[in-house]
Amino acid sequence: MLQTSLSKAALEETARQLQREIAFPLHEADLKKGLKLYREGFVYNAHLLDSQTVHAHVLDEKVHQLTLHFTDLSQGRCECGAAPICSHRLALFFYLYANVGPVGELVRTWTQRQPSIKLAKASQSGKPSGSSSSWREQFEQAYHRFLTHYRMIDYWFAHHLCDRFFPSLLDKAPDLSVEKQLYHLHAALFTFEQLIEYSERFQRYSYHRSYWEAAASDFVSVIHNKCASLASMSIPAAYSTLLKETQEYVHSLLFTGPNLPDLRIRVYQTVWNMLVQGGLSTEHEREKLQPKLEHPSSKKESLIALAHLAFLRRHDGEAFTFLKQSDMPVVSYLLFWLRELSHTRQWTRMKAWWPLCLDAVASLETISHHNRTQIIREVLHLLEHYTETIGDGTYYERMLQKLLPYSAYDYSHFLMASGQYKKWVDLHLIAHMEIEDIHRSFLAEIEKSDRSLLLPLYHHGVQKMIQMKNRQAYKRAVKYLKKLRSYYRSLGKYHTWLEYRERLLAETKRMRAFYEEMQKGKLLND
């Protein structure tokens, strides 16, 4: 996860660079706008390219892709063309800095000697001036106007929905900060609803379907950011009606048609996290979900939704019961809860979830290669972070074993690091790894510890090369045989080498080319 990979020292150094670069009043508008873009959740899909560079998307009037280099601002790039300071870079920096320190305090430090700077802070008080029904009417009118300019038959219509239609809705947002964020969330949910509805048209061709699903997945990050902004606010009691209307909306989205089920569930989980932090009870929602368990068309979504509501109430045993009733793979949904527990450092609760996760990864075979790779990478990352933090290695090796063959690379490194050399050799034998493909340092480390462990690996390598029946393979077999001879001699088992060599010569007596290579390698004269 990006949050656990960020260095506070690196971000503080970036902050000092930015403070030196920002010139007032030249960058005053950029600073204000960057802070606004960050606070309103328009930074998403941020990920590390390397230890010093972050790539992200920032939604302004259109989506801008940009990179931010921690130690050299000039190496960063933004599609807006401004350098080295722009509102989009600042928004991304604030998004990152929020993981290690308070953004407001940082900005006050930057601006305290600049009396002309007055950063706007919308009022948190007051009653909402609108309702979700009036917002929806406004969205629908805007949508009808939008459709007069863009054709729904094109698969890139998803791009137009996310990057053009959605930003156009935000111009008429209310002024009060809580109401404004709720308005933004409803605008995002309305856009997501259209993505679900029109995805049906693009299921026939895999490329169209993949494009549409990728656009929708990216847009879910926008919804997540909107919910995160609301969760960070103190929501007055006057907004209880709007919160309940948000609950109804996300409930209806959960059961909107058969398409994009994983994304519908993810949106449901994300919004309900915010609703519970806003003080909304889960009781009414649980009552609505229970009857839906009786219908096959809604059972899957209902089980995951009920499990999530149980999770939010800290009733993990109840959540496990619901998840075990599902006949669909649940590992991708487990990641949502494991992320939450890791982020909030609830290690005791997290420990109870690992046995269920160990069982759930058995269903990975049914998941697409791309999704499977992402899930495995994140499961191992979360479990490694858990293991290192609390020193409990109970589940890490078991998970690596469960995830084989997909976890072979990670398991190999784990076995080397923990000195389990016999298991390391067995793993490579099972995987039929070529000796030439194994890093020399690994072989050298095991040879130094106990070279007898490597004998099966070289014996297997010799047989594999001989079976290939070509001169180049025979030369490599001779190379391995020399290593075997050296090992047997140093182990005081030279007689075993001689017996093995005679047996091998008998088995290969018809292979003249192999015999010639043995002669060239001087393996016949001792």
Beta strands, then each sheet from edge to edge (+ up, - down):
strand 1: 43-50
strand 2: 53-59
strand 3: 63-69
strand 4: 77-78
sheet 1: 1+ 2- 3+ 4-
end
